Amino acid sequence: MRILITGICGFAGSSIAESLLERQPGLSVAGIDNLARPGSEGNRIRLRKLGISVVHGDLRAASDFEALPHPTG
């Protein structure tokens, strides 16, 4: 299963991502965040170490979704 989390570098987004990975083995998590909040970069580094793909982008810009990992299969 693949999950996309918006705002993944914020408190709620990063907590949800970590919790899902702990509870669902084999889950693929990716996220998009505008990194505007102080502390976002620290969360981004931590999430990447967990194997989560994090893209710097804004939901208001459709072109930013092109950088997200495409599902396969």
Secondary structure, DSSP 8 states (H G I E B T S, - for coil): -EEEEETTTSHHHHHHHHHHHHHSTT-EEEEEE---STTHHHHHHHHHHTT-EEEE--TT-GGGGGGS-----
